[in-house]
């Protein structure tokens, strides 16, 4: 990239370090940004900076939010006694898009993977168990159908069973290894409605 001046190259380099952005896209984005009105560029960089600085975990469900409690946990019409366990915030967003789920969530931020050396203590599992000391009717395990997701689901259900709280797993039909965020809303809804007790 020597044919670009140093600051342009730097911008392209930073953009191409983002996931899913190849060097061609990075160049296209860089030149797009350079042609944008200055106030728009300031809005963009400000949004990135503010989000990164202020976004943190919801103290109840551990999704990413910019407040102490996320909008879902704060919403009085959500059923706090039903907790859906998902791997990350994007999975939560996928279920929210169905607009049919009325419970709340718990975001693990990962899944157990012996292969990658990720154990139960590396995800927000202790935090889930602590929540279950409150008044909870059902825990819906909606981890991915990958090996890691299934391992995590089994582990969690074994942990919860002795508490007497109902534990369900979303129905299969969600493609194996498929990220929940890429699955259409109807499929997710069917998976949710067809959940089975573990
Ligand atoms: Zn929350």
Boltz pocket constraint, residues with backbone or C-beta under 6 A from the ligand:
constraints:
  - pocket:
      binder: B
      contacts: [[A, 58], [A, 59], [A, 60], [A, 61], [A, 62], [A, 63], [A, 69], [A, 70], [A, 71], [A, 72], [A, 73], [A, 74], [A, 105]]
      max_distance: 6.0
